[in-house]
């Protein structure tokens, strides 16, 4: 787990990267992009060689997955009592089909 201070710095750098690339696309910031624009910028961040942008996207995805799959409402929806994805998703890095 990343300490809170480091996580905040990482996220601040990641958000700054997203905003800068949204501005290159003519938007005020990342949040003002349409869904397709957001997806394009997020994919570029994930594929970038920039450590802060790639790390931000990876950490954000991991936090979202762990928060979702550990929420009691979601866990109750699964008839299986173990982890929802016991063997994981080998292709989770690929875009959805």
Buried (B, 14 or more C-beta within 10 A) or exposed (E): EEEEEEBEEBBEBBBBBBBEBBEEEEBEEBEEBEEEBBEBBBEBBBEBEBEBBBBBBBBBBEEEBEEEEEEEEEBEEEEEEEEEEEEEEEEEEEEEE
